[in-house]
């Protein structure tokens, strides 16, 4: 599964249960995020033990995008059978604070912020 545009790309690898976000997500409003929401919902319905979100190459995410991730985390938390591992980058300014907030929504969420290479 894939959603892409000239500024961003969101891919799902079913072998590793990993959703990879790349580029810059500056979509205006929830309507424009709908294809990404649908991809995330499909992933959540697959009953993986752990869903991996790789955000290391996501340079920018606006408030609507953060809302999409928050709603996804809440929907996974409600299932109680799936955990989330988020991989981010310390070199991307928005990720540290915003991704830590997702841990408040789901305390079992694992957040790994990597140094830039």
Protein Blocks (a to p, Z undefined) as FASTA:
>chain_A
ZZddfkbccdddfklopacdehjddbecjklmmmmmmmmmmmmmnopabdcddfklmmba
cfklmmmmmmmmmmmmmnopaccdddddfklmklmmmmmmmmmmmmmbccdddddZZ
